[in-house]
Amino acid sequence: MKAIVSVFARDARGIIAYIATLLAEQDINVLDISQTLMQEYFTMIMLVDLTACPMSFDALAAFLKEKGQERGLAVNIQRQDIFDAMHRI
């Protein structure tokens, strides 16, 4: 299964490394990444492969949210199929 991970925060060093490490620790592969700065705000969207992840999707979502909050990041994850369905015209 693939999913979309989004991250929003005030810009700080190491955000990409922090999120990538969290994902790698759960055997999640990053397939694509886009990040940008809008003045002092950092935004990132990642397409990830959850095939080897040992956690359930709901547990992973809670884990990422909690770990993000520890660093002042808003981290969300959404299944790609649901994301695609929501954005079809």
DSSP file (Angstrom, degrees, kcal/mol; ACC not computed):
  #  RESIDUE AA STRUCTURE BP1 BP2  ACC     N-H-->O    O-->H-N    N-H-->O    O-->H-N    TCO  KAPPA ALPHA  PHI   PSI    X-CA   Y-CA   Z-CA
    1    1 A M              0   0    0      0, 0.0    49,-3.4     0, 0.0    50,-0.4   0.000 360.0 360.0 360.0 144.4    0.0    0.0    0.0
    2    2 A K  E     -A   49   0A   0     47,-0.2    78,-2.4    48,-0.1    79,-0.4  -0.794 360.0-175.4-109.2 155.6    1.1    3.5   -0.7
    3    3 A A  E     -AB  48  79A   0     45,-2.1    45,-2.8    -2,-0.3     2,-0.5  -0.954  24.8-122.0-146.1 163.2    0.4    6.6    1.4
    4    4 A I  E     -AB  47  78A   0     74,-3.2    74,-2.2    -2,-0.3     2,-0.5  -0.946  22.8-164.8-109.3 124.6    0.9   10.4    1.4
    5    5 A V  E     -AB  46  77A   0     41,-2.7    41,-2.8    -2,-0.5     2,-0.4  -0.943   6.5-168.8-108.5 128.0    2.7   11.9    4.3
    6    6 A S  E     -AB  45  76A   0     70,-2.6    70,-2.5    -2,-0.5     2,-0.4  -0.937   3.5-170.4-118.7 143.8    2.5   15.6    4.8
    7    7 A V  E     +AB  44  75A   0     37,-2.6    37,-2.2    -2,-0.4     2,-0.4  -0.998   5.3 177.8-134.7 131.0    4.6   17.7    7.2
    8    8 A F  E     +AB  43  74A   0     66,-1.9    66,-2.9    -2,-0.4     2,-0.3  -0.998  21.4 122.7-133.8 137.9    4.0   21.4    8.1
    9    9 A A  E     -A   42   0A   0     33,-1.9    33,-3.3    -2,-0.4     2,-0.2  -0.981  64.1 -70.6-172.6 169.2    6.0   23.5   10.6
   10   10 A R  E    S-A   41   0A   0     62,-0.4    31,-0.3    -2,-0.3    30,-0.0  -0.587  72.4 -90.7 -68.2 144.3    8.1   26.5   11.2
   11   11 A D        +     0   0    0     29,-3.3     2,-0.3    -2,-0.2    -1,-0.1  -0.312  61.3 154.2 -63.9 139.6   11.4   25.9    9.4
   12   12 A A    >   -     0   0    0     -3,-0.1     3,-0.9    -2,-0.0     2,-0.1  -0.969  46.8 -84.8-156.8 158.9   14.2   24.3   11.4
   13   13 A R  T 3  S+     0   0    0     -2,-0.3     0, 0.0     1,-0.2     0, 0.0  -0.417 104.4  19.3 -67.3 141.8   17.2   22.2   10.7
   14   14 A G  T 3> S+     0   0    0     -2,-0.1     4,-2.7     3,-0.0    -1,-0.2   0.513  74.1 127.8  86.3   6.8   16.8   18.5   10.3
   15   15 A I  H <> S+     0   0    0     -3,-0.9     4,-2.5     2,-0.2     5,-0.3   0.950  79.1  45.2 -62.4 -48.4   13.1   18.1    9.6
   16   16 A I  H  > S+     0   0    0      1,-0.2     4,-2.7     2,-0.2     5,-0.2   0.930 115.4  47.8 -61.3 -45.2   13.6   16.0    6.5
   17   17 A A  H  > S+     0   0    0      2,-0.2     4,-2.2     1,-0.2    -1,-0.2   0.898 111.3  51.5 -62.5 -40.8   16.2   13.8    8.3
   18   18 A Y  H  X S+     0   0    0     -4,-2.7     4,-2.2     2,-0.2    -2,-0.2   0.944 114.4  41.2 -62.5 -49.7   13.9   13.4   11.3
   19   19 A I  H  X S+     0   0    0     -4,-2.5     4,-2.4     1,-0.2     5,-0.2   0.916 114.3  52.1 -67.0 -42.8   10.9   12.3    9.3
   20   20 A A  H  X S+     0   0    0     -4,-2.7     4,-2.6    -5,-0.3    -1,-0.2   0.882 110.1  50.0 -61.1 -37.7   12.9   10.1    7.0
   21   21 A T  H  X S+     0   0    0     -4,-2.2     4,-2.4    -5,-0.2    -1,-0.2   0.927 108.8  51.1 -66.5 -45.1   14.5    8.4   10.0
   22   22 A L  H  X S+     0   0    0     -4,-2.2     4,-0.6     1,-0.2    -2,-0.2   0.917 113.9  45.4 -56.0 -44.0   11.1    7.7   11.6
   23   23 A L  H ><>S+     0   0    0     -4,-2.4     5,-2.3     1,-0.2     3,-1.2   0.925 111.4  51.0 -67.3 -45.2    9.9    6.2    8.4
   24   24 A A  H ><5S+     0   0    0     -4,-2.6     3,-1.9     1,-0.3    -1,-0.2   0.870 103.2  59.6 -62.0 -36.9   13.0    4.1    7.9
   25   25 A E  H 3<5S+     0   0    0     -4,-2.4    -1,-0.3     1,-0.3    -2,-0.2   0.733 107.5  47.2 -63.8 -20.8   12.8    2.7   11.4
   26   26 A Q  T <<5S-     0   0    0     -3,-1.2    -1,-0.3    -4,-0.6    29,-0.2   0.147 120.8-109.1-104.0  17.3    9.3    1.3   10.4
   27   27 A D  T < 5 +     0   0    0     -3,-1.9     2,-0.5     1,-0.2    25,-0.5   0.845  67.9 151.5  58.0  37.4   10.7   -0.2    7.1
   28   28 A I      < -     0   0    0     -5,-2.3     2,-0.4    -8,-0.1    -1,-0.2  -0.875  36.5-144.7-101.5 128.9    8.8    2.5    5.1
   29   29 A N  E     -C   49   0A   0     20,-1.6    20,-2.9    -2,-0.5     2,-0.6  -0.798   8.2-135.7 -96.9 131.3   10.3    3.4    1.8
   30   30 A V  E     +C   48   0A   0     -2,-0.4    18,-0.2    18,-0.2     3,-0.1  -0.768  24.1 177.1 -84.4 120.6   10.1    7.0    0.5
   31   31 A L  E     -     0   0A   0     16,-3.0     2,-0.3    -2,-0.6    17,-0.2   0.793  66.1  -0.7 -93.3 -34.1    9.2    6.9   -3.2
   32   32 A D  E     -C   47   0A   0     15,-1.6    15,-2.4     2,-0.0    -1,-0.3  -0.988  62.4-166.9-155.8 152.3    8.9   10.6   -3.9
   33   33 A I  E     -C   46   0A   0     -2,-0.3     2,-0.4    13,-0.2    13,-0.2  -0.999   7.1-177.5-147.5 140.9    9.3   13.8   -2.0
   34   34 A S  E     +C   45   0A   0     11,-2.4    11,-2.9    -2,-0.3     2,-0.3  -0.994  13.7 169.6-136.3 131.0    8.6   17.4   -2.5
   35   35 A Q  E     +C   44   0A   0     -2,-0.4     2,-0.3     9,-0.2     9,-0.2  -0.989   1.9 169.4-141.6 151.6    9.4   20.1    0.0
   36   36 A T  E     -C   43   0A   0      7,-2.5     7,-2.5    -2,-0.3     2,-0.5  -0.982  27.8-126.5-153.8 162.0    9.4   23.9    0.0
   37   37 A L  E     -C   42   0A   0     -2,-0.3     2,-0.6     5,-0.2     5,-0.2  -0.958  12.1-167.9-112.3 133.1    9.8   26.9    2.2
   38   38 A M  E >  S-C   41   0A   0      3,-3.1     3,-2.1    -2,-0.5     2,-0.4  -0.897  70.2 -60.5-119.0  97.7    7.1   29.6    2.2
   39   39 A Q  T 3  S-     0   0    0     -2,-0.6   -28,-0.0     1,-0.3     0, 0.0  -0.511 122.9 -15.2  55.5-116.2    8.8   32.5    4.1
   40   40 A E  T 3  S+     0   0    0     -2,-0.4   -29,-3.3    -3,-0.1     2,-0.5   0.330 118.6  98.8 -97.0  10.4    9.5   30.8    7.5
   41   41 A Y  E <   -AC  10  38A   0     -3,-2.1    -3,-3.1   -31,-0.3     2,-0.4  -0.841  59.0-151.7-104.6 132.7    7.2   27.9    7.0
   42   42 A F  E     -AC   9  37A   0    -33,-3.3   -33,-1.9    -2,-0.5     2,-0.4  -0.826  14.7-178.4 -99.3 134.1    8.4   24.4    5.9
   43   43 A T  E     +AC   8  36A   0     -7,-2.5    -7,-2.5    -2,-0.4     2,-0.3  -0.995   2.6 175.3-132.2 141.4    6.1   22.1    3.9
   44   44 A M  E     -AC   7  35A   0    -37,-2.2   -37,-2.6    -2,-0.4     2,-0.4  -0.997  12.3-169.6-146.3 139.6    6.8   18.6    2.7
   45   45 A I  E     -AC   6  34A   0    -11,-2.9   -11,-2.4    -2,-0.3     2,-0.4  -0.999  12.4-173.0-128.3 131.6    4.8   15.9    1.0
   46   46 A M  E     -AC   5  33A   0    -41,-2.8   -41,-2.7    -2,-0.4     2,-0.6  -0.966  19.9-146.4-125.6 139.8    6.1   12.4    0.6
   47   47 A L  E     -AC   4  32A   0    -15,-2.4   -16,-3.0    -2,-0.4   -15,-1.6  -0.935  33.1-175.8 -98.5 124.2    4.8    9.4   -1.3
   48   48 A V  E     -AC   3  30A   0    -45,-2.8   -45,-2.1    -2,-0.6     2,-0.6  -0.875  27.8-131.6-126.9 155.2    5.7    6.3    0.7
   49   49 A D  E     -AC   2  29A   0    -20,-2.9   -20,-1.6    -2,-0.3     3,-0.3  -0.928  16.8-176.3-106.3 119.3    5.4    2.5    0.3
   50   50 A L    >   +     0   0    0    -49,-3.4     3,-1.5    -2,-0.6   -48,-0.1   0.296  48.7 114.0 -96.5   8.2    4.0    0.8    3.4
   51   51 A T  T 3  S+     0   0    0    -50,-0.4    -1,-0.2     1,-0.3   -23,-0.1   0.844  85.3  33.6 -51.2 -43.6    4.4   -2.8    2.2
   52   52 A A  T 3  S+     0   0    0    -25,-0.5    -1,-0.3    -3,-0.3   -24,-0.1   0.419  87.2 122.7 -95.9   1.4    7.0   -3.8    4.7
   53   53 A C    <   -     0   0    0     -3,-1.5   -26,-0.2     1,-0.1   -27,-0.1  -0.467  49.6-156.4 -68.6 127.4    5.8   -1.6    7.6
   54   54 A P        +     0   0    0      0, 0.0     2,-0.2     0, 0.0    -1,-0.1   0.655  67.5  85.4 -78.8 -14.7    5.0   -3.8   10.7
   55   55 A M  S    S-     0   0    0    -29,-0.2     2,-0.1     1,-0.1    -2,-0.0  -0.533  84.6-110.6 -87.3 151.8    2.5   -1.3   12.2
   56   56 A S     >  -     0   0    0     -2,-0.2     4,-2.5     1,-0.1     5,-0.2  -0.380  35.1-109.2 -68.4 160.4   -1.2   -1.0   11.3
   57   57 A F  H  > S+     0   0    0      1,-0.2     4,-2.6     2,-0.2     5,-0.2   0.920 119.3  49.1 -60.6 -44.2   -2.1    2.1    9.4
   58   58 A D  H  > S+     0   0    0      1,-0.2     4,-2.1     2,-0.2    -1,-0.2   0.898 111.8  48.6 -64.0 -40.8   -3.9    3.6   12.4
   59   59 A A  H  > S+     0   0    0      2,-0.2     4,-2.5     1,-0.2    -1,-0.2   0.900 111.8  50.2 -64.8 -40.4   -1.0    2.9   14.7
   60   60 A L  H  X S+     0   0    0     -4,-2.5     4,-2.9     2,-0.2     5,-0.3   0.918 108.8  51.5 -63.6 -44.1    1.4    4.4   12.2
   61   61 A A  H  X S+     0   0    0     -4,-2.6     4,-2.2     1,-0.2    -2,-0.2   0.919 112.8  45.3 -59.8 -44.2   -0.7    7.6   11.9
   62   62 A A  H  X S+     0   0    0     -4,-2.1     4,-2.5     2,-0.2    -1,-0.2   0.898 112.8  51.6 -65.8 -40.8   -0.8    8.0   15.7
   63   63 A F  H  X S+     0   0    0     -4,-2.5     4,-2.8     2,-0.2     5,-0.2   0.935 112.1  45.0 -60.5 -49.3    3.0    7.3   15.9
   64   64 A L  H  X S+     0   0    0     -4,-2.9     4,-2.3     1,-0.2    -1,-0.2   0.894 113.3  50.4 -65.0 -40.1    3.8    9.9   13.3
   65   65 A K  H  X S+     0   0    0     -4,-2.2     4,-2.4    -5,-0.3    -1,-0.2   0.937 113.8  44.9 -62.3 -46.7    1.5   12.5   14.8
   66   66 A E  H  X S+     0   0    0     -4,-2.5     4,-1.6     2,-0.2    -2,-0.2   0.934 114.9  46.8 -63.7 -47.8    2.9   12.0   18.3
   67   67 A K  H  X S+     0   0    0     -4,-2.8     4,-0.6     1,-0.2    -1,-0.2   0.864 112.4  51.5 -64.7 -35.7    6.6   12.0   17.1
   68   68 A G  H ><>S+     0   0    0     -4,-2.3     5,-3.0    -5,-0.2     3,-1.4   0.929 106.3  53.3 -64.9 -45.2    5.8   15.1   15.0
   69   69 A Q  H ><5S+     0   0    0     -4,-2.4     3,-1.1     1,-0.3    -1,-0.2   0.832  99.2  63.8 -60.2 -32.4    4.3   17.0   18.0
   70   70 A E  H 3<5S+     0   0    0     -4,-1.6    -1,-0.3     1,-0.3    -2,-0.2   0.787 112.5  35.8 -61.2 -26.3    7.4   16.3   20.0
   71   71 A R  T <<5S-     0   0    0     -3,-1.4    -1,-0.3    -4,-0.6    -2,-0.2   0.264 121.3-102.5-110.1   9.2    9.3   18.4   17.5
   72   72 A G  T < 5S+     0   0    0     -3,-1.1   -62,-0.4    -4,-0.3     2,-0.4   0.786  78.3 135.6  76.2  26.9    6.6   21.0   16.8
   73   73 A L      < -     0   0    0     -5,-3.0     2,-0.8    -6,-0.1    -1,-0.3  -0.845  54.9-138.2-109.4 143.3    5.6   19.4   13.5
   74   74 A A  E     -B    8   0A   0    -66,-2.9   -66,-1.9    -2,-0.4     2,-0.5  -0.898  32.2-179.7 -96.4 108.3    2.2   18.7   12.1
   75   75 A V  E     +B    7   0A   0     -2,-0.8     2,-0.3   -68,-0.2   -68,-0.2  -0.947   4.3 172.4-116.8 125.0    2.6   15.3   10.5
   76   76 A N  E     -B    6   0A   0    -70,-2.5   -70,-2.6    -2,-0.5     2,-0.4  -0.936  13.6-161.1-128.7 152.3   -0.3   13.6    8.8
   77   77 A I  E     +B    5   0A   0     -2,-0.3     2,-0.4   -72,-0.2   -72,-0.2  -0.996   9.1 179.7-134.0 141.3   -0.6   10.4    6.7
   78   78 A Q  E     -B    4   0A   0    -74,-2.2   -74,-3.2    -2,-0.4    -2,-0.0  -0.999  36.0-103.7-140.8 139.3   -3.3    9.4    4.3
   79   79 A R  E  >  -B    3   0A   0     -2,-0.4     4,-2.5   -76,-0.2   -76,-0.3  -0.360  29.4-130.4 -59.8 139.5   -3.8    6.3    2.2
   80   80 A Q  H  > S+     0   0    0    -78,-2.4     4,-3.1     1,-0.2     5,-0.2   0.890 105.3  54.7 -62.5 -40.0   -3.0    7.1   -1.5
   81   81 A D  H  > S+     0   0    0    -79,-0.4     4,-2.0     1,-0.2    -1,-0.2   0.886 111.5  44.4 -64.3 -37.1   -6.2    5.5   -2.8
   82   82 A I  H  > S+     0   0    0      2,-0.2     4,-2.2     1,-0.2    -1,-0.2   0.910 113.4  51.2 -70.9 -41.9   -8.3    7.7   -0.5
   83   83 A F  H  X S+     0   0    0     -4,-2.5     4,-1.2     1,-0.2    -2,-0.2   0.933 111.9  47.3 -57.6 -47.7   -6.2   10.8   -1.4
   84   84 A D  H  < S+     0   0    0     -4,-3.1     3,-0.4     1,-0.2     4,-0.2   0.906 111.2  50.9 -62.4 -42.7   -6.7   10.0   -5.1
   85   85 A A  H >< S+     0   0    0     -4,-2.0     3,-0.9     1,-0.2    -1,-0.2   0.871 108.8  52.0 -63.9 -37.0  -10.4    9.5   -4.7
   86   86 A M  H 3< S+     0   0    0     -4,-2.2    -1,-0.2     1,-0.2    -2,-0.2   0.762 112.2  46.0 -69.9 -24.9  -10.8   12.8   -2.8
   87   87 A H  T 3< S+     0   0    0     -4,-1.2     2,-0.3    -3,-0.4    -1,-0.2   0.229  83.7 113.3-108.6  14.2   -9.0   14.8   -5.6
   88   88 A R    <         0   0    0     -3,-0.9    -3,-0.0    -4,-0.2    -4,-0.0  -0.620 360.0 360.0 -80.9 144.6  -10.7   13.4   -8.7
   89   89 A I              0   0    0     -2,-0.3    -1,-0.1     0, 0.0    -4,-0.0   0.441 360.0 360.0 -90.7 360.0  -12.8   15.7  -10.6
